[in-house]
Amino acid sequence: MSQKIYFGTEKKFSFKRSALNTFTRLHYILIPNHAKKMGRKLLLTPVRTKPKNDEPTGLIKSKLKSSEGELTLYQLGKGPVWVLAHGWSGNSSQYYPLMEHIASNGFTAVAFDHSAHGQSEGKHAHLPAFIEGLNAVLDEQDEVAGVISHSMGTAAVLECCHIKLEQAPLLLIAPVLNYTENLFRSIERSGYSIKLFQAIVGDIEEKYQRNIDSFNPYQRLQQRTTQTIIVHDKKDRFSSFDLSKSASENIKHVTLYPTENQGHGRVMASKEAMKAFDELCVGR
């Protein structure tokens, strides 16, 4: 259900949205704890989508224990390691074509399913959980040559403070650079009670000791100094192409590779994504 909320794009009046707003507001007023429990199920449960591509020959699967449960890792190739992080309701199979390209160029591609996604453990997910999962994967690598991320996964990468990311080049695919603004806009558009949503978020903030208002991927990108390439479709309906364009125009180390007719997901296997990886690997 959460996929429809976060990725819904309809803006005109909807009776269903109005009814959802009324129901969730009353639910929280009358039975707050139960409302939050049902809210977590509705808002924090990603769709476990089926694999998008066939497994490449030589793919190695493994398990990694983390604070967010057991994560499933996928490794392909030999050489310096590139870590790949998918987005909300995605999974690592979306990266298989790009992983094959990485491996064919003498590198190791290490992708992983975030908690509550793909073949990893967990029922609920959110940005702090994405960050903790990424930390666990980075801890396992001796060195990291670079990082590739998609959609909400880009917010996790930019908000992650792991030392192995400090000097790593980044390939950001369809990034969500205005994470907090985009999140609340999606909730408002769905009709869900903002007050109830804030209560659910408050519990997460308390557990992870991180305020949602502190998340600002665009600002984190401005603060970085390593080479970054953004691959983004001009008509992406779910994350802002204009914000990616602005980043490339105003941040010295950021370059934009625009695509057409690739949408929000297919762009992960686009020729521009392959080209961006090649560019980031020059001299490495």
N, C-alpha and C positions, 0 to 999 in steps of 0.2 A: 504493500500500500504506500509506503514512504516514497517509492520511486515516482508515483503519480503526483505526490505533493511537491517534491523537490524539482521534478522535471516537467510539471504542468505549465503550459504556456497560454492557456485560454484566459482572456482578460474580461470578456463581457459578463453581465450578470448571470448567475447560476443559482437556481433554487437549491441545488444540492449543497453548494458552498454556504448559502445562507442558513440552511438547516444545520450544517456541521458547526457553524459558528454558534448558533443558539444552543445546540446540544452540549458542546464542549464547555461553553461558559457555565451553563447550569450544572453540569456534571461536576465541575471543579468547585463550585460554590457549595453543593450539597454533599458530595463525597470526595474530598480532595485527594486522599491517598489512593483511592481506587481510580480516580481520574488520571493521576500521574502514572499509575501502573499501566493502564490502558494506553495512555499517551506514549509511554516508552515503547510499547509494542507497535503502535501505529507509526511513530516518527523515527524511531531508532532501529527499525528492522529493515535492512536492505533486502532487495530481491536477489536470491541466489541464482543468477542467470546461468544458463547452460554454456558449455564451451563454445567459443565462436569459431575456432580454427582447429584443424587436426594437429595432433602432437607431432613436433619435429622429430626426426630420427636422432637418437642420442640424448634426448631429454632425460635429465635425472631429477627425480622427485625426492624430497626429504621433509622431515618435520623439525620444527624449532619451537621450543618452549619459550613463552613470553608472559609478561604480566597480563596480557589480553587473551591468554589461552594458547593452545598449540596452533602454530601457523604452518601452512604448507608452502614449501619453496620449490622453485623450478629452475634448474641450472642447465645451460647449454653452452658448449664451446670451452676453449682453453685460452688462458692469457689474463691480462688485467681485467678487473671486475667492473661491470656496469650494473647498477641496481635499478630495477624497474618497479614502479609503484602505480597500481591502477586506481580508478576513481570509485565513487559511490555506485553500488549495485553492479560493479564490473568484476572482472577476474583476470588472472594472468594469461589465459588463453588468447585474450585480445592482442597480446604482445608477441605471439608466436612468430608471425612474419618478420617483425623487427628483431626478435631474438636470433632468428636464423641469419639475418643480415649482420648482426653484431658478431656472431660466432664465425661467420665466413671471413671476417676481417681481422681475425686473430685475437678476439676478446672473449671474455666469459660474460654471458648474460645471466643475471640472477633476479628472477621475478618472484613475487610472493603474493598470496591471497591475504588481504587484510582480514582481521577478525570479523566473523559473521558473514564472510564472503567466500565464494568458491568452495574449496575443500578445507578451509581453516575452521577451527572451533569458534564458538561464540554465537550469541543470539542477537546482541545489540551492537551498534557501531556509531561512532561520531568522530569528530576531528581529533580530540585528545587520544582516542584509542588508535587512530591511524598513526599518530606521531609515535606513540609507544611501540607499536608494531614495527615501524620503520627503525626506531632506535635498536630494537632487538636484532633486526636483520643486519644493520650496519655494524653492530658489535661483533658479529660472526665473521666479518670480512677482515683480512689482514690489511688490505688497502682498497680504496675505492677510486677507480679511474674517472667515474662520472655517474650521474643519476638521471634517469628518465622518469617522468611522471605524467599522469593524465588527470584532467578535471579536478575533483576534490583532492586527489593525490598530490597535485601540485601545491595546494595550500599546506598539506602536511609537510612536504619537503621544505618549503620556504619557512615554515614555522619551527622546524626541527633545529635544535641547537647542537647536534652531534658534531664532534670535532672532525670527523671524517668527511663532513660536508663542506667545511670551511673553504677548501681550495678546489673542490670538485666542480667541473663544468656541469651545467644543467641543460637538459632538453625538456622544455615544458610544452605539453601537448594539450590544446584547448584548456588553458589554465583558468582557474577561478581566482582572480586576483583581488576581487572584492568580496571575500568569503562571508563576512558577517552581514554586510548589506544584502548580499544575494540570498542568504539564508532566511533572514527575516522577511524579505520581500516575497519569497516563495511561500512562507507560512501565511502571510497576510493574504496572498492571492488564493490560497487554498480555502480560506475561510476559517481555519482552525483558530481557536482562542489563543491570542497572543499571551494573555496572562498565564494560562495553563502551560504554554510552551516555555515561558520564562521560568516557571517553577521547575520544570523538568531540567532545563539548562542549569538552573541554580544548583541542583543536586550534583550534576556533572562537574560544575565549577568547584564545588566543595571537595569532591573526591580527588580531583587532579590539581587542585590549587592553581587554577588558571582561569582568569576572567575572559568570557567570550569577547568582550570589547577590546581585549588586548590583541586579538588575531587580526593582522593586517598584512596579508601576503604581498600586496603591492609595495608597501613600505619596506618589508624585509628584502624584496628584490632590489629596491633602491640602495639598500645598505650593503649588498654583496658587491664583490669586486671581480669575481671570476666570470668567464665567458658564459653567456646564456643565449640559447636560441629558442624562440617560441614558434611552434607550428600551430596554426589556428585557421579554421575555415571562416571565410568572410560572412557566411550566413548561418553560423552556429546559433541555434535557438536556445541553448542552455547556459552558455558562458559568453561573456562580452568580448567580441572581437575588437571593438573600439578601444577597450581598455588595454588589450594586448598591443594594439597599434600605438597607443599613447606611450606605453612602456618602451617600445622600440625607438620612438622618437625623442624621448626625454631621459632615458637612462643609457649612459654611454656604452656599457658592456652588453646590451640586449639587442638582438637582431630578430626580426620577424620574417618567417617564411609563410606567407598566406596561401591558403588552398581554396579551391572552389568545388562545390558539389561533393564534399567529403563528410559533411555533417559533424556531429560531436564525437561519434565513435569510430567510423571508418577511417578518419584521419590518422588514427594510430598506426595504420599499415600503409599510409600514403608514401609516394615517392619523395615528397618533401620531408617526411620524417626520416627516411633513409638518408637523404642528402644532408639533413641537419646533423645526424650522427656522424657522417663522414667528415663534415666540416669541424666538428668538435674534436675529432680524433687527429686532426692534422698536427704533426709534430709531437704526438704523444706515443 
